Structures are given as C-alpha cells and as structure tokens.
Amino acid sequence: MYKIRRYFQGVWKQGKMVRWPKRKELATAVATVLCVVIFVAICLVVDDLIISKLLQDLDGAFPKGTSADSSSAAAAMRVINTWLMIK
C-alpha cells in the first residue's frame, strides 16, 4: 500500500512541474493542426478523384469479355499517354 501511495505522490509532484500552454499558444497549435489536417484531406480527395478517373478510363479502354491482345494494350497505352500529356 505504501508503494502505491508513494507512486501517486510522485505522479502528483511531476504533474505540478508540467508547463501548461497559455490560451494563445494552445489556439495557435490547434489552428496549425487543423490547417494541416484540412490540407492533407484536400490532397487525398484530389488524389482519389484523379486515380478514380484514370481507372475508369482504363476500364473503358479494354473491350469486355475478350482476352488481352495487342489492341487492348495499345488502347491502354493511348489512355496512359493522354493522361501523361494532361499532367
């Protein structure tokens, strides 16, 4: 029981040594985190849209129900080349 009490006394003592941020510092940190999160979210949405469109174009370039042949590969290369020219 003494060890548990001593442990929590140490925790309390260390807690008093913590330098808590002022309101302005906290607001700045929160704003920074929110800006970074929003920026990353926008980047992910744009990336998702680009990859989705590319995959749709690739899916439409291949004929359905046939085996892969040189015309399918040529169609895929046309789509990829078109996308590379856009970028």
Phi and psi in radians as a Rosetta constraint file:
Dihedral C 1 N 2 CA 2 C 2 CIRCULARHARMONIC -1.130 0.35
Dihedral N 2 CA 2 C 2 N 3 CIRCULARHARMONIC -0.670 0.35
Dihedral C 2 N 3 CA 3 C 3 CIRCULARHARMONIC -1.142 0.35
Dihedral N 3 CA 3 C 3 N 4 CIRCULARHARMONIC -0.684 0.35
Dihedral C 3 N 4 CA 4 C 4 CIRCULARHARMONIC -1.137 0.35
Dihedral N 4 CA 4 C 4 N 5 CIRCULARHARMONIC -0.778 0.35
Dihedral C 4 N 5 CA 5 C 5 CIRCULARHARMONIC -1.083 0.35
Dihedral N 5 CA 5 C 5 N 6 CIRCULARHARMONIC -0.768 0.35
Dihedral C 5 N 6 CA 6 C 6 CIRCULARHARMONIC -1.120 0.35
Dihedral N 6 CA 6 C 6 N 7 CIRCULARHARMONIC -0.652 0.35
Dihedral C 6 N 7 CA 7 C 7 CIRCULARHARMONIC -1.061 0.35
Dihedral N 7 CA 7 C 7 N 8 CIRCULARHARMONIC -0.868 0.35
Dihedral C 7 N 8 CA 8 C 8 CIRCULARHARMONIC -1.207 0.35
Dihedral N 8 CA 8 C 8 N 9 CIRCULARHARMONIC -0.491 0.35
Dihedral C 8 N 9 CA 9 C 9 CIRCULARHARMONIC -1.138 0.35
Dihedral N 9 CA 9 C 9 N 10 CIRCULARHARMONIC -0.701 0.35
Dihedral C 9 N 10 CA 10 C 10 CIRCULARHARMONIC -1.149 0.35
Dihedral N 10 CA 10 C 10 N 11 CIRCULARHARMONIC -0.694 0.35
Dihedral C 10 N 11 CA 11 C 11 CIRCULARHARMONIC -1.086 0.35
Dihedral N 11 CA 11 C 11 N 12 CIRCULARHARMONIC -0.774 0.35
Dihedral C 11 N 12 CA 12 C 12 CIRCULARHARMONIC -1.096 0.35
Dihedral N 12 CA 12 C 12 N 13 CIRCULARHARMONIC -0.728 0.35
Dihedral C 12 N 13 CA 13 C 13 CIRCULARHARMONIC -1.113 0.35
Dihedral N 13 CA 13 C 13 N 14 CIRCULARHARMONIC -0.768 0.35
Dihedral C 13 N 14 CA 14 C 14 CIRCULARHARMONIC -1.168 0.35
Dihedral N 14 CA 14 C 14 N 15 CIRCULARHARMONIC -0.628 0.35
Dihedral C 14 N 15 CA 15 C 15 CIRCULARHARMONIC -1.094 0.35
Dihedral N 15 CA 15 C 15 N 16 CIRCULARHARMONIC -0.576 0.35
Dihedral C 15 N 16 CA 16 C 16 CIRCULARHARMONIC -1.242 0.35
Dihedral N 16 CA 16 C 16 N 17 CIRCULARHARMONIC -0.404 0.35
Dihedral C 16 N 17 CA 17 C 17 CIRCULARHARMONIC -1.435 0.35
Dihedral N 17 CA 17 C 17 N 18 CIRCULARHARMONIC -0.212 0.35
Dihedral C 17 N 18 CA 18 C 18 CIRCULARHARMONIC -1.167 0.35
Dihedral N 18 CA 18 C 18 N 19 CIRCULARHARMONIC 2.358 0.35
Dihedral C 18 N 19 CA 19 C 19 CIRCULARHARMONIC -1.673 0.35
Dihedral N 19 CA 19 C 19 N 20 CIRCULARHARMONIC 1.831 0.35
Dihedral C 19 N 20 CA 20 C 20 CIRCULARHARMONIC -1.381 0.35
Dihedral N 20 CA 20 C 20 N 21 CIRCULARHARMONIC 2.501 0.35
Dihedral C 20 N 21 CA 21 C 21 CIRCULARHARMONIC -1.228 0.35
Dihedral N 21 CA 21 C 21 N 22 CIRCULARHARMONIC 2.609 0.35
Dihedral C 21 N 22 CA 22 C 22 CIRCULARHARMONIC -1.280 0.35
Dihedral N 22 CA 22 C 22 N 23 CIRCULARHARMONIC 2.915 0.35
Dihedral C 22 N 23 CA 23 C 23 CIRCULARHARMONIC -1.019 0.35
Dihedral N 23 CA 23 C 23 N 24 CIRCULARHARMONIC -0.741 0.35
Dihedral C 23 N 24 CA 24 C 24 CIRCULARHARMONIC -1.165 0.35
Dihedral N 24 CA 24 C 24 N 25 CIRCULARHARMONIC -0.722 0.35
Dihedral C 24 N 25 CA 25 C 25 CIRCULARHARMONIC -1.099 0.35
Dihedral N 25 CA 25 C 25 N 26 CIRCULARHARMONIC -0.724 0.35
Dihedral C 25 N 26 CA 26 C 26 CIRCULARHARMONIC -1.138 0.35
Dihedral N 26 CA 26 C 26 N 27 CIRCULARHARMONIC -0.757 0.35
Dihedral C 26 N 27 CA 27 C 27 CIRCULARHARMONIC -1.093 0.35
Dihedral N 27 CA 27 C 27 N 28 CIRCULARHARMONIC -0.708 0.35
Dihedral C 27 N 28 CA 28 C 28 CIRCULARHARMONIC -1.113 0.35
Dihedral N 28 CA 28 C 28 N 29 CIRCULARHARMONIC -0.764 0.35
Dihedral C 28 N 29 CA 29 C 29 CIRCULARHARMONIC -1.133 0.35
Dihedral N 29 CA 29 C 29 N 30 CIRCULARHARMONIC -0.736 0.35
Dihedral C 29 N 30 CA 30 C 30 CIRCULARHARMONIC -1.129 0.35
Dihedral N 30 CA 30 C 30 N 31 CIRCULARHARMONIC -0.747 0.35
Dihedral C 30 N 31 CA 31 C 31 CIRCULARHARMONIC -1.100 0.35
Dihedral N 31 CA 31 C 31 N 32 CIRCULARHARMONIC -0.705 0.35
Dihedral C 31 N 32 CA 32 C 32 CIRCULARHARMONIC -1.095 0.35
Dihedral N 32 CA 32 C 32 N 33 CIRCULARHARMONIC -0.807 0.35
Dihedral C 32 N 33 CA 33 C 33 CIRCULARHARMONIC -1.098 0.35
Dihedral N 33 CA 33 C 33 N 34 CIRCULARHARMONIC -0.756 0.35
Dihedral C 33 N 34 CA 34 C 34 CIRCULARHARMONIC -1.109 0.35
Dihedral N 34 CA 34 C 34 N 35 CIRCULARHARMONIC -0.722 0.35
Dihedral C 34 N 35 CA 35 C 35 CIRCULARHARMONIC -1.087 0.35
Dihedral N 35 CA 35 C 35 N 36 CIRCULARHARMONIC -0.770 0.35
Dihedral C 35 N 36 CA 36 C 36 CIRCULARHARMONIC -1.133 0.35
Dihedral N 36 CA 36 C 36 N 37 CIRCULARHARMONIC -0.747 0.35
Dihedral C 36 N 37 CA 37 C 37 CIRCULARHARMONIC -1.104 0.35
Dihedral N 37 CA 37 C 37 N 38 CIRCULARHARMONIC -0.762 0.35
Dihedral C 37 N 38 CA 38 C 38 CIRCULARHARMONIC -1.133 0.35
Dihedral N 38 CA 38 C 38 N 39 CIRCULARHARMONIC -0.751 0.35
Dihedral C 38 N 39 CA 39 C 39 CIRCULARHARMONIC -1.063 0.35
Dihedral N 39 CA 39 C 39 N 40 CIRCULARHARMONIC -0.805 0.35
Dihedral C 39 N 40 CA 40 C 40 CIRCULARHARMONIC -1.144 0.35
Dihedral N 40 CA 40 C 40 N 41 CIRCULARHARMONIC -0.677 0.35
Dihedral C 40 N 41 CA 41 C 41 CIRCULARHARMONIC -1.098 0.35
Dihedral N 41 CA 41 C 41 N 42 CIRCULARHARMONIC -0.749 0.35
Dihedral C 41 N 42 CA 42 C 42 CIRCULARHARMONIC -1.116 0.35
Dihedral N 42 CA 42 C 42 N 43 CIRCULARHARMONIC -0.749 0.35
Dihedral C 42 N 43 CA 43 C 43 CIRCULARHARMONIC -1.054 0.35
Dihedral N 43 CA 43 C 43 N 44 CIRCULARHARMONIC -0.725 0.35
Dihedral C 43 N 44 CA 44 C 44 CIRCULARHARMONIC -1.176 0.35
Dihedral N 44 CA 44 C 44 N 45 CIRCULARHARMONIC -0.669 0.35
Dihedral C 44 N 45 CA 45 C 45 CIRCULARHARMONIC -1.132 0.35
Dihedral N 45 CA 45 C 45 N 46 CIRCULARHARMONIC -0.801 0.35
Dihedral C 45 N 46 CA 46 C 46 CIRCULARHARMONIC -1.097 0.35
Dihedral N 46 CA 46 C 46 N 47 CIRCULARHARMONIC -0.777 0.35
Dihedral C 46 N 47 CA 47 C 47 CIRCULARHARMONIC -1.045 0.35
Dihedral N 47 CA 47 C 47 N 48 CIRCULARHARMONIC -0.758 0.35
Dihedral C 47 N 48 CA 48 C 48 CIRCULARHARMONIC -1.091 0.35
Dihedral N 48 CA 48 C 48 N 49 CIRCULARHARMONIC -0.739 0.35
Dihedral C 48 N 49 CA 49 C 49 CIRCULARHARMONIC -1.133 0.35
Dihedral N 49 CA 49 C 49 N 50 CIRCULARHARMONIC -0.743 0.35
Dihedral C 49 N 50 CA 50 C 50 CIRCULARHARMONIC -1.117 0.35
Dihedral N 50 CA 50 C 50 N 51 CIRCULARHARMONIC -0.821 0.35
Dihedral C 50 N 51 CA 51 C 51 CIRCULARHARMONIC -1.149 0.35
Dihedral N 51 CA 51 C 51 N 52 CIRCULARHARMONIC -0.676 0.35
Dihedral C 51 N 52 CA 52 C 52 CIRCULARHARMONIC -1.080 0.35
Dihedral N 52 CA 52 C 52 N 53 CIRCULARHARMONIC -0.787 0.35
Dihedral C 52 N 53 CA 53 C 53 CIRCULARHARMONIC -1.125 0.35
Dihedral N 53 CA 53 C 53 N 54 CIRCULARHARMONIC -0.750 0.35
Dihedral C 53 N 54 CA 54 C 54 CIRCULARHARMONIC -1.064 0.35
Dihedral N 54 CA 54 C 54 N 55 CIRCULARHARMONIC -0.771 0.35
Dihedral C 54 N 55 CA 55 C 55 CIRCULARHARMONIC -1.157 0.35
Dihedral N 55 CA 55 C 55 N 56 CIRCULARHARMONIC -0.636 0.35
Dihedral C 55 N 56 CA 56 C 56 CIRCULARHARMONIC -1.128 0.35
Dihedral N 56 CA 56 C 56 N 57 CIRCULARHARMONIC -0.740 0.35
Dihedral C 56 N 57 CA 57 C 57 CIRCULARHARMONIC -1.130 0.35
Dihedral N 57 CA 57 C 57 N 58 CIRCULARHARMONIC -0.715 0.35
Dihedral C 57 N 58 CA 58 C 58 CIRCULARHARMONIC -1.139 0.35
Dihedral N 58 CA 58 C 58 N 59 CIRCULARHARMONIC -0.687 0.35
Dihedral C 58 N 59 CA 59 C 59 CIRCULARHARMONIC -1.116 0.35
Dihedral N 59 CA 59 C 59 N 60 CIRCULARHARMONIC -0.694 0.35
Dihedral C 59 N 60 CA 60 C 60 CIRCULARHARMONIC -1.275 0.35
Dihedral N 60 CA 60 C 60 N 61 CIRCULARHARMONIC -0.339 0.35
Dihedral C 60 N 61 CA 61 C 61 CIRCULARHARMONIC -1.354 0.35
Dihedral N 61 CA 61 C 61 N 62 CIRCULARHARMONIC -0.386 0.35
Dihedral C 61 N 62 CA 62 C 62 CIRCULARHARMONIC -1.704 0.35
Dihedral N 62 CA 62 C 62 N 63 CIRCULARHARMONIC 2.320 0.35
Dihedral C 62 N 63 CA 63 C 63 CIRCULARHARMONIC -1.184 0.35
Dihedral N 63 CA 63 C 63 N 64 CIRCULARHARMONIC 2.543 0.35
Dihedral C 63 N 64 CA 64 C 64 CIRCULARHARMONIC -1.441 0.35
Dihedral N 64 CA 64 C 64 N 65 CIRCULARHARMONIC 2.415 0.35
Dihedral C 64 N 65 CA 65 C 65 CIRCULARHARMONIC 1.370 0.35
Dihedral N 65 CA 65 C 65 N 66 CIRCULARHARMONIC 0.205 0.35
Dihedral C 65 N 66 CA 66 C 66 CIRCULARHARMONIC -2.079 0.35
Dihedral N 66 CA 66 C 66 N 67 CIRCULARHARMONIC 2.827 0.35
Dihedral C 66 N 67 CA 67 C 67 CIRCULARHARMONIC -1.364 0.35
Dihedral N 67 CA 67 C 67 N 68 CIRCULARHARMONIC 2.754 0.35
Dihedral C 67 N 68 CA 68 C 68 CIRCULARHARMONIC -1.202 0.35
Dihedral N 68 CA 68 C 68 N 69 CIRCULARHARMONIC 2.268 0.35
Dihedral C 68 N 69 CA 69 C 69 CIRCULARHARMONIC -2.387 0.35
Dihedral N 69 CA 69 C 69 N 70 CIRCULARHARMONIC -3.007 0.35
Dihedral C 69 N 70 CA 70 C 70 CIRCULARHARMONIC -1.175 0.35
Dihedral N 70 CA 70 C 70 N 71 CIRCULARHARMONIC -0.522 0.35
Dihedral C 70 N 71 CA 71 C 71 CIRCULARHARMONIC -1.210 0.35
Dihedral N 71 CA 71 C 71 N 72 CIRCULARHARMONIC -0.611 0.35
Dihedral C 71 N 72 CA 72 C 72 CIRCULARHARMONIC -1.165 0.35
Dihedral N 72 CA 72 C 72 N 73 CIRCULARHARMONIC -0.727 0.35
Dihedral C 72 N 73 CA 73 C 73 CIRCULARHARMONIC -1.137 0.35
Dihedral N 73 CA 73 C 73 N 74 CIRCULARHARMONIC -0.680 0.35
Dihedral C 73 N 74 CA 74 C 74 CIRCULARHARMONIC -1.141 0.35
Dihedral N 74 CA 74 C 74 N 75 CIRCULARHARMONIC -0.690 0.35
Dihedral C 74 N 75 CA 75 C 75 CIRCULARHARMONIC -1.132 0.35
Dihedral N 75 CA 75 C 75 N 76 CIRCULARHARMONIC -0.714 0.35
Dihedral C 75 N 76 CA 76 C 76 CIRCULARHARMONIC -1.121 0.35
Dihedral N 76 CA 76 C 76 N 77 CIRCULARHARMONIC -0.719 0.35
Dihedral C 76 N 77 CA 77 C 77 CIRCULARHARMONIC -1.149 0.35
Dihedral N 77 CA 77 C 77 N 78 CIRCULARHARMONIC -0.621 0.35
Dihedral C 77 N 78 CA 78 C 78 CIRCULARHARMONIC -1.100 0.35
Dihedral N 78 CA 78 C 78 N 79 CIRCULARHARMONIC -0.751 0.35
Dihedral C 78 N 79 CA 79 C 79 CIRCULARHARMONIC -1.106 0.35
Dihedral N 79 CA 79 C 79 N 80 CIRCULARHARMONIC -0.795 0.35
Dihedral C 79 N 80 CA 80 C 80 CIRCULARHARMONIC -1.118 0.35
Dihedral N 80 CA 80 C 80 N 81 CIRCULARHARMONIC -0.762 0.35
Dihedral C 80 N 81 CA 81 C 81 CIRCULARHARMONIC -1.097 0.35
Dihedral N 81 CA 81 C 81 N 82 CIRCULARHARMONIC -0.671 0.35
Dihedral C 81 N 82 CA 82 C 82 CIRCULARHARMONIC -1.079 0.35
Dihedral N 82 CA 82 C 82 N 83 CIRCULARHARMONIC -0.760 0.35
Dihedral C 82 N 83 CA 83 C 83 CIRCULARHARMONIC -1.166 0.35
Dihedral N 83 CA 83 C 83 N 84 CIRCULARHARMONIC -0.648 0.35
Dihedral C 83 N 84 CA 84 C 84 CIRCULARHARMONIC -1.190 0.35
Dihedral N 84 CA 84 C 84 N 85 CIRCULARHARMONIC -0.579 0.35
Dihedral C 84 N 85 CA 85 C 85 CIRCULARHARMONIC -1.231 0.35
Dihedral N 85 CA 85 C 85 N 86 CIRCULARHARMONIC -0.581 0.35
Dihedral C 85 N 86 CA 86 C 86 CIRCULARHARMONIC -1.165 0.35
Dihedral N 86 CA 86 C 86 N 87 CIRCULARHARMONIC -0.699 0.35
